[in-house]
Amino acid sequence: MAQRYHVFSLPLELLETLVPRNLISQPPPPAVSTIIQTAPPVSDNARACNICLGATFADVTEQRSHFRSDWHRYNVKIRLRGGSPVTELAFAQLVDGLEDSLSGSASSDESSDDSDAVKVLVNKIKRTSRSPSLSEERQTPLTALTWFHSPPSTQIGVYRMLFPIDTPAPSYLAELKSIQERVEGGRKWALFMVAGGHFAGAIVEVSRPAEDQDSTFSAKTKKKPPKPKPETSILKHKTFHRYTTRRKQGGSQSVNDNSKGAAISAGAMLRRYGEQALRDDIRNLLLDWADDIQDCERIWLRASVSNRRIFLDYENCVINKGDDRLRTFPFPTRRPTQSELVRCLLELTQVKTSHLTEEALRAQDEAFLASLPKPKVVPSVLPTAVPEKAKPQRLTKEEEAYREKWSRLLDMISKGRSEPLKSFWEREGASLGGVDALIPEWTGDRHASLLQIAVQSGQEDVTRWLLYELHADPTILVPSLGVLQEAANESDTSNAPPLQGVGSRRTAYDLARARAVRDIFRQCAGDHPDWWDWFGAAHVPSTFNKEREEARDEKKKQRKKGLKEKMREREARERERESKQSDIDDEQVEAKSEPRSQDPTAPRKLGGSSGAVDGVVGLTAELRAKVERERRARAAEARLKILTGA
């Protein structure tokens, strides 16, 4: 089981060996700089090694033995890597510093590669002298724990919140050593939690006072020595609960009122009363514990933004808002209870321990850095100059007048104002380019000629005037950009010709949606066949023959008339069938309602005849009443005949 340490009573031998540990921190290299020379001297002796700081030898055998030694091979590898060679004494110190060092002497009969000691030393120097990689340059996130390392393989972690807020990271170790000293009266903390109407608070002692020392017992006494007092003890504690939150809804009633408005239900009123009572209870408790809270070294508070107002920012508050002792719990907490306060206290005061070697720590750190997201590379691209918007070109008075003429012309054609159009064309027609002039692009119209606009708008008089009087060209093709717009328009008659596909060669006749407009083209083609290529380039299917059209119209009228006569005959047959059916129904009702002929002198059964009842079975209430009235009338007539002797 791992040994547990209290943050205010760490062993002295552990404190003396602690060093701050950062991510990818390396232990400092051995202090051998005093015996390392930056520039190896060059010796004039033939039996000397210029690499190993001018070492000399008595004979060739000693020189050859030196060349095979670990010291020489280590210096050669260091020189190749750009480092400085070391003396034989410094090399011996490096080898002794290794946990699993070898003897360092090389056998003259060994023909293998470098020994394990040389490999370890070279790799170690390579790691310590390497330049920081991209992963090491990443900004590591700040954790709640700060770690210290004790060689060879012990690490302890302490929460940063235990130290003063303005303490820099390099001074954490000095602060950790300073809090080991016992103070007069002991160190006290205050812990408060509030959530969901639950409150838990306590005043605890986290370090025994300086005057409270364990009494020593002599060996002669037979009594057992008492158990050592625990470092932490609860001096005061209090928990209570108020109804402030609707079950499984979350959030206090005041927060809900602020967001949605004050509710009027009984439950809402109870929760408001619970919040006020909880606030009063907590503030009264803080007032009772005011002296103890003033002596506390730290005040730990777990509360939401709205609940923090219970402890801070009110008149005669015990805890000021800017108090340096205020801390929040640096780990998740559960429902505020006394047991939860004890758990949080142990979590804060117990030191986290681990036992990892330097190699394992390094591998763990590198794996952690590799898991971090790579920093975003800011592209060093010069901002491109935003092109300035082209300023609208100012028009001259002549251009403005020209555009005004075109706008008036197109408006009169599309609205079918034939009389103003004729007078306007007499004045301005020649200046606009004639009847077949192409429509300017700045108008935004996707038609090519005035005839196409008149046909598209369904203006019969304007179309007739353009074809007969102005001799407008019907063979001008519609621009391909306008095909999509025209294809979206639905035909107003079932006899409209189908619109051709995008990219087809369409003319003004193809744009006509009404039959009357198409007939104008056919009439003009019949009256003046030599004007244009009506049946080819103009896409007119045939000429307009008045007799044939009248015959076709007459045929349609006869067909409609025949249909109407058939409908009348069918309605007459239906009425006749309904009348016959009604007569049959009346006869059946009369037959059922007519009583059976019976001799008045014949004996009758008691209780009357059952036929009267059977006669009205299945009839409606009105028919039953009618049959009953007839039956009574006939019975009265029969009695009168008997009395009169008729």
C-alpha positions as CSV (number, residue, x, y, z in Angstrom):
1,M,0.0,0.0,0.0
2,A,1.4,3.4,-0.9
3,Q,2.4,5.6,1.9
4,R,0.2,8.7,2.5
5,Y,1.6,12.0,3.4
6,H,-0.1,15.0,5.0
7,V,0.6,18.3,3.3
8,F,1.4,20.0,6.6
9,S,3.6,17.3,8.0
10,L,5.9,15.9,5.3
11,P,9.0,13.9,6.4
12,L,12.1,16.0,6.6
13,E,14.2,13.6,4.6
14,L,11.7,13.9,1.7
15,L,11.6,17.7,1.8
16,E,15.3,18.0,1.5
17,T,15.4,16.0,-1.7
18,L,12.4,17.6,-3.4
19,V,13.0,19.6,-6.6
20,P,10.3,21.3,-8.7
21,R,9.2,19.2,-11.7
22,N,7.9,20.7,-14.9
23,L,6.8,19.0,-18.1
24,I,9.9,17.6,-19.9
25,S,12.1,18.7,-17.0
26,Q,15.5,17.1,-17.0
27,P,17.8,16.7,-14.0
28,P,20.8,19.1,-14.1
29,P,23.9,17.6,-15.6
30,P,26.8,16.7,-13.2
31,A,29.0,19.7,-12.3
32,V,32.1,18.7,-14.3
33,S,32.6,22.0,-16.0
34,T,35.6,22.7,-13.9
35,I,37.4,19.8,-15.3
36,I,36.3,20.1,-18.9
37,Q,38.4,22.1,-21.2
38,T,36.8,23.9,-24.1
39,A,39.8,23.6,-26.4
40,P,42.0,20.5,-26.3
41,P,45.7,21.2,-26.3
42,V,47.7,20.0,-29.3
43,S,50.7,17.9,-28.2
44,D,53.9,17.7,-30.2
45,N,54.6,14.2,-28.9
46,A,54.1,11.4,-31.4
47,R,52.7,9.1,-28.7
48,A,49.9,11.5,-27.6
49,C,46.1,11.7,-28.2
50,N,45.0,15.2,-29.3
51,I,41.3,14.3,-28.8
52,C,41.7,13.3,-25.1
53,L,43.2,16.6,-24.0
54,G,46.8,15.8,-25.0
55,A,47.1,12.5,-23.1
56,T,50.6,11.0,-23.5
57,F,51.8,7.4,-23.5
58,A,55.1,5.6,-22.7
59,D,55.0,3.2,-25.6
60,V,52.9,2.0,-28.5
61,T,51.1,-0.7,-26.6
62,E,49.8,1.8,-24.1
63,Q,48.7,4.1,-26.9
64,R,46.8,1.3,-28.7
65,S,45.1,0.3,-25.4
66,H,44.0,3.9,-25.0
67,F,42.5,4.0,-28.4
68,R,40.3,1.0,-27.5
69,S,39.2,2.4,-24.2
70,D,35.7,3.7,-23.4
71,W,37.2,7.1,-22.5
72,H,38.7,7.6,-25.9
73,R,35.6,6.3,-27.8
74,Y,33.3,8.6,-25.7
75,N,35.5,11.7,-26.5
76,V,35.4,10.8,-30.2
77,K,31.7,10.5,-30.3
78,I,31.3,13.8,-28.3
79,R,33.6,15.6,-30.7
80,L,31.6,14.3,-33.7
81,R,28.4,15.7,-32.1
82,G,30.0,19.1,-31.6
83,G,30.7,18.7,-27.9
84,S,33.8,19.1,-25.8
85,P,35.9,16.1,-24.6
86,V,36.4,15.3,-20.9
87,T,39.3,14.2,-18.8
88,E,39.8,10.7,-17.6
89,L,38.7,11.8,-14.1
90,A,35.6,13.5,-15.4
91,F,34.7,10.4,-17.4
92,A,35.1,8.3,-14.3
93,Q,32.7,10.5,-12.5
94,L,30.1,10.2,-15.3
95,V,30.4,6.5,-15.2
96,D,30.0,6.4,-11.5
97,G,26.9,8.5,-11.7
98,L,25.1,5.9,-13.8
99,E,22.8,3.6,-11.8
100,D,23.8,0.6,-13.9
101,S,27.3,1.5,-14.9
102,L,29.9,-0.9,-16.2
103,S,33.5,-1.1,-15.3
104,G,34.6,1.4,-18.0
105,S,37.7,-0.6,-19.0
106,A,37.8,-2.2,-22.4
107,S,39.5,-5.5,-23.0
108,S,42.2,-5.6,-25.6
109,D,40.7,-8.8,-27.1
110,E,37.2,-7.3,-27.5
111,S,36.3,-6.5,-31.1
112,S,32.7,-5.5,-30.5
113,D,31.1,-2.1,-30.7
114,D,31.0,0.5,-27.9
115,S,30.1,-0.7,-24.4
116,D,26.8,-0.1,-22.7
117,A,28.3,2.7,-20.6
118,V,29.4,4.7,-23.6
119,K,26.0,4.3,-25.3
120,V,24.1,5.4,-22.2
121,L,26.3,8.4,-21.7
122,V,26.1,9.5,-25.3
123,N,22.4,9.1,-25.4
124,K,22.0,11.0,-22.2
125,I,24.1,13.9,-23.5
126,K,22.1,13.8,-26.7
127,R,18.8,14.2,-24.8
128,T,20.1,17.0,-22.5
129,S,21.7,19.0,-25.3
130,R,19.0,18.6,-27.9
131,S,17.1,21.6,-29.1
132,P,13.4,21.9,-28.1
133,S,11.1,20.2,-30.6
134,L,7.8,21.5,-31.8
135,S,6.0,19.4,-29.3
136,E,8.0,20.9,-26.4
137,E,7.3,24.4,-27.6
138,R,3.6,23.8,-27.3
139,Q,1.8,25.6,-24.5
140,T,0.9,23.0,-22.0
141,P,-2.4,23.5,-20.0
142,L,-2.1,24.5,-16.4
143,T,-3.2,21.7,-14.1
144,A,-4.7,22.0,-10.6
145,L,-1.7,20.0,-9.1
146,T,1.9,21.1,-9.0
147,W,4.4,18.2,-8.8
148,F,7.8,17.8,-7.1
149,H,10.4,15.2,-7.7
150,S,12.5,13.3,-5.2
151,P,15.3,11.2,-6.7
152,P,15.4,8.4,-7.7
153,S,11.7,7.6,-8.3
154,T,9.3,9.5,-6.0
155,Q,6.9,12.3,-7.0
156,I,4.4,14.2,-4.9
157,G,1.6,16.5,-6.0
158,V,0.1,19.3,-4.1
159,Y,-2.9,21.5,-5.1
160,R,-1.9,25.0,-6.2
161,M,-4.8,26.5,-4.3
162,L,-3.0,25.8,-1.0
163,F,-0.4,28.5,-1.7
164,P,-1.0,32.2,-1.8
165,I,-2.5,33.5,-5.1
166,D,0.4,35.7,-6.1
167,T,3.0,33.0,-5.5
168,P,5.0,32.3,-8.7
169,A,5.6,28.7,-9.8
170,P,9.3,28.6,-9.0
171,S,8.5,29.6,-5.3
172,Y,6.1,26.7,-4.7
173,L,8.8,24.5,-3.1
174,A,9.8,27.3,-0.7
175,E,6.1,27.8,0.2
176,L,5.7,24.0,0.7
177,K,8.6,24.0,3.1
178,S,7.3,27.1,5.0
179,I,3.9,25.6,5.7
180,Q,5.6,22.7,7.5
181,E,6.3,24.9,10.4
182,R,3.6,24.8,13.1
183,V,2.0,28.0,14.1
184,E,0.5,29.1,17.4
185,G,-3.1,28.0,17.7
186,G,-2.8,25.7,14.6
187,R,-3.9,26.3,11.1
188,K,-7.7,26.5,10.5
189,W,-9.8,26.3,7.4
190,A,-13.4,27.1,6.7
191,L,-15.4,25.0,4.2
192,F,-18.8,25.9,2.9
193,M,-21.0,24.3,0.2
194,V,-24.5,25.2,-1.0
195,A,-26.4,23.7,-3.9
196,G,-30.0,22.7,-4.6
197,G,-31.2,23.9,-1.2
198,H,-28.6,21.8,0.7
199,F,-26.0,23.5,2.9
200,A,-22.9,22.1,4.6
201,G,-20.3,24.1,6.5
202,A,-17.4,23.3,8.8
203,I,-14.5,24.9,10.7
204,V,-11.6,22.4,10.6
205,E,-8.1,22.3,12.0
206,V,-5.6,21.1,9.3
207,S,-2.4,21.4,11.4
208,R,-1.9,21.0,15.1
209,P,-0.7,24.0,17.1
210,A,2.9,24.4,18.0
211,E,2.3,23.9,21.7
212,D,0.5,20.7,21.2
213,Q,3.4,18.2,21.2
214,D,3.2,14.5,21.7
215,S,4.2,13.8,25.3
216,T,7.0,11.3,25.8
217,F,6.6,8.2,28.0
218,S,9.4,6.5,29.8
219,A,10.1,2.9,29.2
220,K,9.4,2.1,32.8
221,T,5.7,3.0,32.6
222,K,3.5,0.1,31.9
223,K,0.8,2.1,30.1
224,K,0.7,2.0,26.4
225,P,1.6,5.2,24.7
226,P,-1.5,7.0,23.3
227,K,-2.2,7.1,19.6
228,P,-0.8,10.1,17.8
229,K,-3.4,12.8,17.3
230,P,-4.6,13.2,13.7
231,E,-3.5,16.3,11.9
232,T,-7.0,17.3,10.8
233,S,-9.9,17.6,13.1
234,I,-13.4,19.1,12.7
235,L,-14.1,21.9,15.2
236,K,-17.6,23.0,14.1
237,H,-20.0,21.7,11.5
238,K,-23.6,22.4,10.4
239,T,-25.8,21.1,7.7
240,F,-29.4,21.9,6.8
241,H,-31.8,21.8,3.9
242,R,-34.6,24.0,2.5
243,Y,-37.0,23.4,-0.4
244,T,-35.7,25.8,-3.1
245,T,-35.6,23.7,-6.3
246,R,-38.4,21.8,-8.1
247,R,-37.6,18.2,-8.3
248,K,-35.8,17.0,-11.4
249,Q,-36.0,20.6,-12.9
250,G,-32.8,22.2,-11.7
251,G,-32.2,25.9,-11.0
252,S,-33.5,27.9,-8.1
253,Q,-36.9,29.6,-8.1
254,S,-35.3,33.1,-8.2
255,V,-33.4,32.3,-11.3
256,N,-36.6,31.0,-13.0
257,D,-38.5,34.1,-12.0
258,N,-35.8,36.4,-13.4
259,S,-35.8,34.5,-16.8
260,K,-39.5,33.7,-17.2
261,G,-41.4,35.9,-14.8
262,A,-42.8,35.3,-11.3
263,A,-44.9,32.2,-11.1
264,I,-48.1,32.2,-9.0
265,S,-48.3,28.6,-8.1
266,A,-48.2,27.4,-4.4
267,G,-45.0,25.4,-5.1
268,A,-43.3,28.6,-6.4
269,M,-44.3,30.5,-3.3
270,L,-42.9,27.7,-1.1
271,R,-39.6,27.7,-3.0
272,R,-39.3,31.5,-2.6
273,Y,-39.9,31.2,1.1
274,G,-37.3,28.3,1.2
275,E,-34.7,30.5,-0.6
276,Q,-35.2,33.4,1.9
277,A,-35.1,31.0,4.9
278,L,-31.9,29.4,3.5
279,R,-30.2,32.7,3.0
280,D,-31.2,33.9,6.6
281,D,-30.0,30.6,8.1
282,I,-26.6,30.7,6.4
283,R,-26.0,34.4,7.3
284,N,-26.9,33.8,10.9
285,L,-24.5,30.8,11.0
286,L,-21.7,32.9,9.5
287,L,-22.4,35.6,12.2
288,D,-22.2,32.9,14.9
289,W,-18.9,31.6,13.5
290,A,-17.4,35.1,12.7
291,D,-14.6,34.8,15.2
292,D,-13.5,31.4,14.0
293,I,-13.7,32.5,10.3
294,Q,-11.4,35.4,11.0
295,D,-8.8,33.0,12.4
296,C,-9.0,30.7,9.3
297,E,-6.1,30.6,6.9
298,R,-8.2,29.5,3.9
299,I,-12.0,29.8,3.1
300,W,-13.2,27.2,0.7
301,L,-16.5,28.0,-1.0
302,R,-18.6,25.9,-3.5
303,A,-21.6,28.0,-4.7
304,S,-23.1,29.1,-8.0
305,V,-23.1,32.7,-9.1
306,S,-26.5,33.4,-7.5
307,N,-25.7,31.5,-4.3
308,R,-22.4,33.4,-3.8
309,R,-24.4,36.5,-2.9
310,I,-25.5,34.7,0.2
311,F,-22.0,34.8,1.6
312,L,-20.7,38.0,0.0
313,D,-21.8,41.5,-0.9
314,Y,-24.4,42.3,1.8
315,E,-24.4,44.7,4.7
316,N,-22.2,43.6,7.7
317,C,-21.0,40.6,5.8
318,V,-18.5,38.3,7.6
319,I,-16.5,37.4,4.4
320,N,-15.5,40.2,2.1
321,K,-15.7,39.8,-1.7
322,G,-12.0,40.5,-2.3
323,D,-10.7,38.4,0.6
324,D,-7.4,36.7,-0.4
325,R,-8.3,33.7,1.6
326,L,-11.2,32.8,-0.6
327,R,-10.7,29.6,-2.7
328,T,-12.9,27.3,-4.8
329,F,-12.6,23.6,-4.8
330,P,-10.2,22.6,-7.6
331,F,-12.1,19.3,-8.2
332,P,-15.7,18.2,-8.8
333,T,-17.9,17.9,-5.7
334,R,-21.2,16.2,-4.9
335,R,-24.2,17.1,-2.9
336,P,-23.3,19.3,0.1
337,T,-23.2,17.0,3.2
338,Q,-20.9,16.5,6.1
339,S,-19.4,13.4,4.6
340,E,-18.7,15.3,1.4
341,L,-16.9,18.0,3.4
342,V,-14.7,15.3,5.0
343,R,-13.9,13.8,1.6
344,C,-12.9,17.2,0.2
345,L,-10.8,18.0,3.2
346,L,-8.9,14.7,2.8
347,E,-8.5,15.4,-0.9
348,L,-7.0,18.8,-0.2
349,T,-4.6,17.8,2.6
350,Q,-3.4,14.4,1.4
351,V,-0.4,14.6,-0.9
352,K,-0.6,12.7,-4.2
353,T,2.3,10.3,-4.7
354,S,3.7,8.3,-7.6
355,H,6.8,6.2,-8.1
356,L,8.1,6.5,-11.6
357,T,11.7,6.5,-12.9
358,E,13.0,9.4,-15.0
359,E,12.7,7.4,-18.2
360,A,9.1,6.5,-17.4
361,L,8.4,10.2,-16.6
362,R,10.0,11.3,-19.8
363,A,8.0,8.8,-21.8
364,Q,4.8,9.9,-20.1
365,D,5.5,13.6,-20.7
366,E,6.2,13.0,-24.4
367,A,3.0,11.0,-24.8
368,F,1.1,13.8,-23.1
369,L,2.6,16.4,-25.4
370,A,1.9,14.3,-28.4
371,S,-1.8,14.1,-27.4
372,L,-2.1,17.9,-27.3
373,P,-3.5,19.7,-30.3
374,K,-0.9,21.2,-32.6
375,P,-0.7,24.9,-32.5
376,K,-2.3,26.7,-35.4
377,V,0.2,28.0,-37.9
378,V,-0.6,31.6,-38.7
379,P,-0.1,32.0,-42.5
380,S,2.2,34.9,-43.3
381,V,0.2,36.0,-46.2
382,L,0.1,39.7,-46.9
383,P,-3.5,41.0,-46.9
384,T,-4.7,41.4,-50.5
385,A,-5.9,44.8,-51.5
386,V,-9.7,44.9,-51.6
387,P,-10.6,46.2,-55.1
388,E,-12.5,49.4,-54.9
389,K,-16.1,49.3,-56.2
390,A,-16.5,50.9,-59.5
391,K,-18.2,54.2,-59.2
392,P,-21.4,54.5,-61.3
393,Q,-20.7,56.4,-64.4
394,R,-22.5,59.7,-64.6
395,L,-24.7,60.1,-67.6
396,T,-25.0,63.1,-69.8
397,K,-28.2,64.9,-70.3
398,E,-28.6,63.4,-73.8
399,E,-28.0,59.8,-72.4
400,E,-30.5,60.4,-69.6
401,A,-33.1,61.6,-72.1
402,Y,-32.4,58.6,-74.4
403,R,-32.9,56.2,-71.5
404,E,-36.1,58.0,-70.5
405,K,-37.6,57.5,-74.0
406,W,-36.8,53.8,-73.9
407,S,-38.4,53.4,-70.5
408,R,-41.6,55.2,-71.5
409,L,-41.8,53.1,-74.7
410,L,-41.4,49.7,-73.0
411,D,-43.9,50.7,-70.3
412,M,-46.6,51.7,-72.8
413,I,-46.1,48.5,-74.8
414,S,-46.3,46.2,-71.8
415,K,-49.4,48.0,-70.5
416,G,-51.2,48.1,-73.8
417,R,-51.6,51.9,-74.0
418,S,-52.0,51.9,-77.8
419,E,-53.1,55.5,-78.4
420,P,-50.3,57.3,-76.4
421,L,-47.9,54.7,-78.0
422,K,-48.9,55.7,-81.5
423,S,-48.4,59.4,-80.9
424,F,-45.1,58.8,-79.1
425,W,-43.8,56.6,-81.9
426,E,-44.6,59.3,-84.5
427,R,-42.4,61.7,-82.6
428,E,-39.5,59.5,-81.3
429,G,-39.6,56.4,-83.4
430,A,-36.8,57.4,-85.7
431,S,-34.5,58.5,-82.9
432,L,-34.9,55.2,-81.2
433,G,-33.7,53.2,-84.2
434,G,-37.0,51.9,-85.7
435,V,-39.4,49.1,-84.9
436,D,-36.8,46.4,-85.2
437,A,-34.1,48.0,-83.0
438,L,-32.6,45.8,-80.3
439,I,-33.6,46.6,-76.8
440,P,-30.6,48.0,-74.8
441,E,-29.1,45.8,-72.1
442,W,-29.3,48.4,-69.4
443,T,-33.1,48.1,-69.4
444,G,-32.8,44.6,-67.9
445,D,-35.3,43.2,-70.4
446,R,-34.4,39.8,-71.9
447,H,-36.3,40.3,-75.1
448,A,-34.8,41.4,-78.4
449,S,-37.6,43.4,-80.0
450,L,-40.7,45.5,-79.3
451,L,-42.9,42.8,-80.9
452,Q,-41.6,40.1,-78.5
453,I,-42.5,42.4,-75.5
454,A,-46.0,43.0,-76.8
455,V,-46.6,39.3,-77.5
456,Q,-45.3,38.3,-74.1
457,S,-47.6,40.8,-72.4
458,G,-50.6,39.5,-74.4
459,Q,-51.5,42.9,-75.9
460,E,-53.6,42.2,-79.0
461,D,-54.0,45.8,-80.3
462,V,-50.3,46.6,-79.9
463,T,-49.3,43.4,-81.6
464,R,-51.7,44.1,-84.5
465,W,-50.4,47.7,-84.8
466,L,-46.7,46.5,-84.9
467,L,-47.3,43.8,-87.5
468,Y,-49.7,45.6,-89.9
469,E,-48.7,49.2,-89.7
470,L,-45.0,49.2,-88.6
471,H,-44.1,45.9,-90.3
472,A,-42.3,44.5,-87.3
473,D,-40.0,41.6,-88.1
474,P,-41.5,38.3,-86.6
475,T,-38.4,36.3,-87.4
476,I,-36.1,37.9,-84.8
477,L,-34.9,35.2,-82.4
478,V,-35.4,35.4,-78.7
479,P,-32.1,35.7,-76.7
480,S,-31.1,32.4,-75.1
481,L,-30.8,34.0,-71.6
482,G,-34.6,34.7,-71.7
483,V,-35.5,31.1,-72.3
484,L,-35.4,30.2,-68.6
485,Q,-37.6,33.0,-67.6
486,E,-40.2,32.3,-70.3
487,A,-40.2,28.6,-69.5
488,A,-41.3,29.4,-65.9
489,N,-44.5,31.1,-67.2
490,E,-47.5,28.9,-67.4
491,S,-49.9,29.0,-70.3
492,D,-53.3,30.5,-69.7
493,T,-55.0,28.2,-72.2
494,S,-54.9,24.6,-72.9
495,N,-54.3,25.3,-76.6
496,A,-51.0,27.1,-76.0
497,P,-48.1,25.6,-77.9
498,P,-45.5,23.8,-75.7
499,L,-42.4,25.8,-74.8
500,Q,-39.3,24.6,-76.5
501,G,-36.2,23.7,-74.6
502,V,-33.3,25.9,-73.5
503,G,-31.1,26.9,-76.4
504,S,-33.8,26.5,-79.1
505,R,-34.4,29.1,-81.8
506,R,-37.6,30.7,-80.5
507,T,-39.4,33.7,-82.2
508,A,-42.2,36.1,-81.1
509,Y,-44.9,33.6,-82.1
510,D,-43.5,31.0,-79.7
511,L,-43.9,33.5,-76.9
512,A,-47.7,34.0,-77.5
513,R,-49.7,32.4,-74.7
514,A,-53.1,33.5,-75.8
515,R,-54.9,32.2,-78.8
516,A,-56.1,35.6,-79.9
517,V,-52.5,36.8,-80.2
518,R,-51.5,33.8,-82.2
519,D,-54.4,34.3,-84.6
520,I,-53.1,37.8,-85.3
521,F,-49.9,36.3,-86.6
522,R,-51.8,33.8,-88.8
523,Q,-54.1,36.5,-90.2
524,C,-51.1,38.7,-91.1
525,A,-49.4,35.7,-92.7
526,G,-52.6,35.0,-94.8
527,D,-53.1,38.7,-95.7
528,H,-49.4,39.4,-96.5
529,P,-47.6,36.1,-97.2
530,D,-44.8,37.9,-99.1
531,W,-43.7,40.1,-96.2
532,W,-41.8,37.6,-94.1
533,D,-40.9,33.9,-94.1
534,W,-43.9,33.2,-91.9
535,F,-44.0,29.4,-92.0
536,G,-40.2,29.0,-91.7
537,A,-38.2,31.5,-89.8
538,A,-41.3,33.0,-88.0
539,H,-42.6,29.6,-86.8
540,V,-46.2,30.4,-87.8
541,P,-47.9,27.0,-88.4
542,S,-50.6,28.0,-90.9
543,T,-52.7,31.0,-92.2
544,F,-55.9,32.1,-90.6
545,N,-59.0,31.0,-92.7
546,K,-62.1,32.6,-91.5
547,E,-64.5,30.1,-92.9
548,R,-62.6,27.2,-91.5
549,E,-62.4,28.8,-88.1
550,E,-66.1,29.6,-88.2
551,A,-66.8,26.0,-89.2
552,R,-64.6,24.7,-86.4
553,D,-66.4,27.1,-83.9
554,E,-69.8,25.9,-85.1
555,K,-68.7,22.3,-84.7
556,K,-67.7,23.1,-81.2
557,K,-71.0,24.8,-80.5
558,Q,-73.0,21.8,-81.8
559,R,-70.9,19.5,-79.7
560,K,-71.6,21.6,-76.6
561,K,-75.3,21.8,-77.6
562,G,-75.5,18.0,-77.9
563,L,-73.9,17.6,-74.6
564,K,-76.4,19.9,-73.0
565,E,-79.4,18.0,-74.5
566,K,-78.0,14.7,-73.3
567,M,-77.7,16.2,-69.8
568,R,-81.3,17.4,-69.9
569,E,-82.6,14.0,-71.0
570,R,-80.6,12.3,-68.3
571,E,-82.0,14.7,-65.7
572,A,-85.6,14.1,-67.0
573,R,-85.1,10.3,-66.7
574,E,-83.8,10.7,-63.2
575,R,-86.8,12.8,-62.2
576,E,-89.2,10.3,-63.7
577,R,-87.5,7.4,-62.0
578,E,-87.7,9.2,-58.7
579,S,-91.4,10.0,-59.1
580,K,-92.2,6.3,-59.9
581,Q,-90.3,5.2,-56.9
582,S,-92.1,7.6,-54.6
583,D,-95.5,6.4,-55.9
584,I,-94.5,2.8,-55.2
585,D,-93.5,3.7,-51.7
586,D,-96.8,5.4,-51.0
587,E,-98.8,2.4,-52.2
588,Q,-96.8,0.1,-50.0
589,V,-97.5,2.4,-47.0
590,E,-101.2,2.5,-47.7
591,A,-101.3,-1.3,-48.1
592,K,-99.7,-1.8,-44.8
593,S,-101.9,0.8,-43.0
594,E,-105.3,-0.4,-44.4
595,P,-107.1,-2.6,-41.8
596,R,-108.4,-6.1,-42.6
597,S,-112.1,-6.3,-43.4
598,Q,-114.0,-7.9,-40.5
599,D,-117.6,-8.6,-39.7
600,P,-118.7,-6.3,-36.9
601,T,-121.0,-9.0,-35.6
602,A,-118.3,-11.6,-35.5
603,P,-116.7,-12.5,-32.1
604,R,-113.5,-10.6,-31.3
605,K,-110.5,-11.6,-29.3
606,L,-109.8,-9.9,-26.0
607,G,-106.9,-7.5,-26.2
608,G,-107.7,-6.3,-29.7
609,S,-106.1,-7.3,-33.0
610,S,-102.4,-7.8,-33.5
611,G,-102.7,-6.6,-37.0
612,A,-102.9,-3.0,-35.8
613,V,-99.5,-3.4,-34.3
614,D,-98.0,-5.3,-37.2
615,G,-99.2,-2.6,-39.6
616,V,-97.0,0.1,-38.1
617,V,-93.8,-1.9,-37.7
618,G,-90.8,-0.3,-39.5
619,L,-92.5,3.1,-40.1
620,T,-91.3,6.4,-38.9
621,A,-92.9,8.3,-36.1
622,E,-94.7,10.7,-38.5
623,L,-96.1,7.8,-40.6
624,R,-97.2,6.0,-37.5
625,A,-99.1,9.1,-36.3
626,K,-100.7,9.5,-39.7
627,V,-101.8,5.8,-39.9
628,E,-103.2,6.0,-36.3
629,R,-105.3,9.1,-37.2
630,E,-106.7,7.3,-40.3
631,R,-107.5,4.2,-38.3
632,R,-109.4,6.2,-35.7
633,A,-111.3,8.1,-38.4
634,R,-112.4,4.9,-40.0
635,A,-113.4,3.4,-36.7
636,A,-115.5,6.5,-36.0
637,E,-117.2,6.2,-39.4
638,A,-118.0,2.6,-38.7
639,R,-119.6,3.4,-35.4
640,L,-121.7,6.1,-37.0
641,K,-123.0,3.7,-39.7
642,I,-124.0,1.2,-37.1
643,L,-125.9,3.8,-35.1
644,T,-127.7,5.3,-38.1
645,G,-128.5,1.8,-39.5
646,A,-127.0,2.6,-42.8
